[in-house]
Amino acid sequence: MNLRTGAAALAPLVALLLVAVPACRGEGPPRAEPTPPATSHPVTPGPPSSPPVAPPPTGLPSPPVPSRRPPGPPPAPAVPPHLAGLDLEVMPTDRKVVALTFDAGANTDAVASILATLRAEGVPGTFFLTGTFIESFPAATRSIVDAGHRVGNHSTTHPHFTSLSAGQVHDEVRATERALRRDFGTEPRPWFRFPYGDRDARTIAVLNDLGYVPVRWTVDTLGWQGTSGGRSVASVTARVLDTARPGQIVLMHVGSHPTDGSMLDAQALPGVIAGLRAEGYGFATLDALLSP
């Protein structure tokens, strides 16, 4: 190959090298546009969020908080005017009717016998219960209530009422009232019997304010004194029959004597009922007093 022919052959190669020269002058390749930095919490598309809830307005009273205290007693019923200020010793009636009443406090030994006699004879009774009796003997209390007899209030702890303040009288009366109403569904008002018969005008007025009529007795059988106290079934029966009169209120007890164990009132009850009937008497609860 001659020189002219070789130069011609190299010409295209030289042209190519001339075009590539700028890339060898230290300028480097063209720079790419910078990529925006990625966020640390990429946002992903999703449904639109709920509108923000406005905070409650300030300066307004808070809603009332329901009370957890148990409901109080119903309003005290008004004491009938003809019974106000009295501790009744006899029902004001000319009818030959007697109220047999039974105080319950110390024990229940005679309860079953008394209830059986009243049921067999079809005679209603009025039972005055203490709060201590109710708490200690709920089954006996239930048996009295379920038998349909009238129940009255005899205080909670059987204290002497004339030594109590008005506030203490309220406590003694209300505690028993609540227990009878709440646990046994029976209302003792308006009948109340003072422990030991201990009362005065002040305590009677407090009881009236609480919706109660105090009831004493016409005759106490004294059966609670027991055989050791010189009493007997015959003496109990005689005390009732010898004092029989229209509206008579008879006081008996449902417990046994604490030492000799006698239950004279329960033992005498059948003869008392028979003897009164023989004299033409019928029987009623103290609710007969509510009619003037």
C-alpha positions in Angstrom: 0.0 0.0 0.0 1.4 3.4 -1.0 1.4 6.5 1.3 -1.6 8.1 -0.4 -3.7 5.1 -0.1 -2.8 4.6 3.6 -3.6 8.3 4.5 -7.0 7.9 2.9 -7.7 4.9 4.9 -6.7 6.6 8.2 -8.8 9.7 7.6 -12.1 8.4 9.1 -10.2 7.2 12.2 -8.6 10.6 12.7 -12.0 12.4 12.4 -13.5 10.1 15.0 -10.6 10.8 17.4 -11.1 14.6 17.0 -14.8 14.3 17.9 -13.9 12.4 21.1 -11.2 14.9 22.3 -13.5 17.1 24.6 -14.2 14.0 26.7 -10.5 13.7 27.5 -10.0 17.4 28.6 -11.0 16.9 32.3 -14.5 18.3 32.0 -16.1 14.9 32.8 -19.5 13.7 31.8 -22.5 16.1 32.0 -23.9 16.2 35.6 -27.3 14.7 36.3 -29.9 16.9 37.9 -29.9 16.3 41.8 -32.6 14.0 43.1 -34.7 15.5 45.9 -33.9 13.7 49.2 -36.5 11.1 50.3 -38.6 12.0 53.3 -38.2 9.9 56.4 -42.0 9.3 56.5 -43.3 8.9 53.0 -46.9 9.8 52.5 -49.2 7.2 51.2 -52.5 8.0 49.6 -55.6 7.0 51.5 -59.1 8.0 52.3 -59.6 11.5 53.6 -59.4 11.8 57.4 -62.4 12.6 59.6 -62.8 16.2 60.5 -61.2 17.1 63.8 -63.4 16.9 66.9 -63.8 20.2 68.6 -62.8 20.2 72.3 -65.7 20.6 74.7 -66.5 24.2 75.6 -64.9 25.5 78.7 -66.5 27.5 81.4 -69.7 25.3 81.5 -70.8 23.3 84.5 -69.9 19.6 84.6 -72.8 17.2 84.2 -74.1 16.0 87.5 -72.6 12.8 88.9 -75.3 10.3 89.9 -75.5 9.8 93.6 -74.6 6.4 95.0 -76.3 6.9 98.3 -79.3 4.7 98.9 -82.6 6.4 98.6 -84.0 7.8 101.8 -87.2 6.7 103.5 -90.5 7.7 102.0 -92.0 10.9 103.5 -93.4 10.2 107.0 -97.1 9.7 107.0 -99.1 12.2 109.0 -100.1 10.8 112.4 -103.9 10.9 112.7 -104.9 13.8 114.9 -106.8 11.6 117.3 -103.6 9.6 118.0 -101.1 12.5 118.2 -99.3 12.9 121.5 -100.5 9.6 122.9 -98.8 6.4 124.0 -101.9 4.3 123.6 -102.9 1.9 126.3 -106.2 0.8 124.8 -107.9 1.0 121.4 -110.6 3.7 121.5 -113.6 1.5 120.6 -116.7 0.2 122.2 -116.5 -3.0 120.2 -115.5 -6.2 122.0 -112.2 -6.6 120.2 -108.7 -7.3 121.5 -105.3 -6.8 120.0 -102.7 -9.4 120.8 -99.2 -7.9 120.6 -95.9 -9.7 120.8 -92.5 -8.1 121.5 -89.4 -9.7 119.9 -85.9 -9.1 121.1 -83.8 -11.7 123.0 -84.5 -15.0 121.2 -86.9 -16.8 119.0 -87.7 -19.9 121.1 -91.4 -19.3 121.2 -91.9 -17.9 117.7 -92.9 -21.2 116.0 -95.4 -22.1 118.7 -97.0 -18.7 118.7 -97.3 -18.6 115.0 -98.8 -22.1 114.9 -101.4 -21.2 117.5 -102.4 -18.0 115.7 -102.6 -19.8 112.4 -104.7 -22.6 113.9 -107.1 -20.2 115.6 -107.2 -17.7 112.7 -106.2 -14.9 114.9 -104.0 -11.9 113.7 -101.2 -10.5 115.8 -99.0 -7.4 115.9 -95.3 -8.1 116.4 -92.9 -5.4 117.6 -89.4 -6.3 116.4 -86.0 -4.8 117.4 -83.3 -4.2 114.8 -81.1 -6.6 116.8 -83.7 -9.3 116.5 -84.1 -8.7 112.8 -80.3 -9.0 112.2 -79.8 -12.0 114.4 -82.9 -14.0 113.4 -83.8 -13.2 109.8 -85.5 -16.6 109.3 -87.8 -16.0 112.3 -88.5 -12.4 111.0 -89.4 -13.8 107.6 -91.7 -16.3 109.1 -93.6 -13.6 111.0 -93.9 -11.4 107.9 -94.8 -14.3 105.6 -97.6 -15.4 108.0 -99.3 -12.0 107.3 -99.1 -10.5 110.7 -98.7 -6.8 111.3 -95.1 -5.7 112.2 -94.2 -2.7 114.3 -90.9 -1.0 115.3 -89.4 -1.7 118.7 -86.1 0.3 118.2 -82.8 -1.1 117.2 -80.9 -1.8 120.5 -83.8 -1.6 123.1 -82.5 1.4 125.0 -84.3 3.7 127.5 -85.6 6.4 125.2 -85.9 9.2 127.7 -82.1 9.2 128.0 -81.6 9.7 124.3 -81.3 12.9 122.3 -83.6 13.5 119.4 -80.8 12.5 116.9 -80.3 9.2 118.8 -84.0 8.5 118.7 -84.0 9.0 115.0 -81.1 6.6 114.6 -82.7 3.9 116.7 -86.0 4.1 114.8 -84.7 4.6 111.3 -82.2 1.7 111.3 -85.0 -0.9 112.2 -87.4 0.8 109.7 -84.8 0.5 106.9 -84.1 -3.2 107.6 -87.8 -4.1 107.6 -88.5 -2.3 104.5 -85.3 -3.3 102.6 -84.9 -6.9 103.6 -88.5 -8.0 104.3 -90.7 -5.7 102.2 -92.8 -4.6 105.1 -93.6 -1.1 106.5 -93.6 -0.8 110.3 -95.1 2.7 110.4 -97.1 3.9 112.1 -96.7 1.5 115.0 -93.9 1.9 117.6 -93.4 0.5 121.1 -91.1 2.1 123.5 -88.6 -0.3 125.1 -89.4 -0.8 128.8 -92.4 1.5 128.2 -90.0 4.3 128.9 -91.3 7.5 127.3 -92.3 11.1 128.0 -93.9 14.0 126.0 -90.7 14.8 124.3 -90.0 11.4 122.9 -93.6 10.9 121.9 -93.4 14.1 119.9 -90.2 12.9 118.2 -91.9 9.6 117.2 -94.9 11.5 115.9 -92.6 13.6 113.7 -91.2 10.3 112.3 -94.6 9.1 111.4 -95.1 6.8 114.3 -97.9 6.3 116.9 -96.5 4.8 120.1 -98.5 1.9 121.5 -98.2 0.7 125.1 -100.6 -2.0 126.5 -103.6 -2.5 128.6 -102.2 -5.5 130.3 -98.7 -7.1 130.5 -99.1 -10.9 131.1 -95.7 -10.9 132.9 -95.0 -14.2 131.3 -91.5 -12.9 130.6 -90.8 -13.2 134.3 -90.9 -17.0 133.9 -91.5 -19.7 136.4 -88.5 -18.6 138.4 -90.2 -15.3 138.8 -93.3 -16.9 140.3 -95.4 -16.9 137.1 -97.3 -19.7 135.5 -99.6 -20.5 132.5 -102.6 -20.0 134.8 -101.4 -16.6 136.1 -100.7 -15.4 132.5 -104.2 -16.4 131.4 -105.9 -14.9 134.4 -104.2 -11.5 133.9 -105.6 -11.2 130.4 -109.1 -12.5 131.2 -109.5 -10.5 134.4 -108.7 -7.2 132.6 -110.6 -7.9 129.4 -112.4 -4.9 128.0 -113.3 -3.4 124.5 -110.1 -2.3 122.8 -107.8 -4.2 125.2 -104.1 -4.4 124.1 -102.3 -7.5 125.4 -98.5 -7.5 125.8 -96.8 -10.9 125.3 -93.2 -12.0 124.3 -91.8 -14.4 121.7 -88.7 -15.5 123.6 -88.0 -17.9 126.4 -86.9 -16.9 129.9 -83.0 -16.5 129.9 -82.4 -18.8 132.9 -85.4 -21.2 133.4 -86.2 -21.5 129.7 -90.0 -21.2 130.3 -92.2 -19.9 127.5 -95.3 -19.0 129.4 -96.9 -16.7 126.9 -96.7 -19.3 124.1 -98.1 -22.0 126.4 -100.9 -19.8 127.7 -101.9 -18.4 124.3 -104.4 -21.1 123.3 -106.3 -20.7 126.6 -106.2 -16.9 126.3 -107.8 -17.0 122.9 -110.4 -19.5 124.0 -111.2 -17.6 127.2 -111.6 -14.2 125.3 -113.9 -15.9 122.7 -116.0 -17.4 125.4 -116.6 -13.8 126.7 -117.6 -12.6 123.2 -114.4 -11.0 122.1 -112.9 -11.0 118.7 -109.4 -10.1 117.6 -107.8 -7.3 115.5 -104.4 -5.9 114.7 -103.5 -2.4 115.8 -104.5 -1.1 112.3 -108.1 -0.9 113.8 -106.8 2.2 115.7 -106.4 4.2 112.4 -110.2 4.8 112.2 -111.4 7.4 114.7 
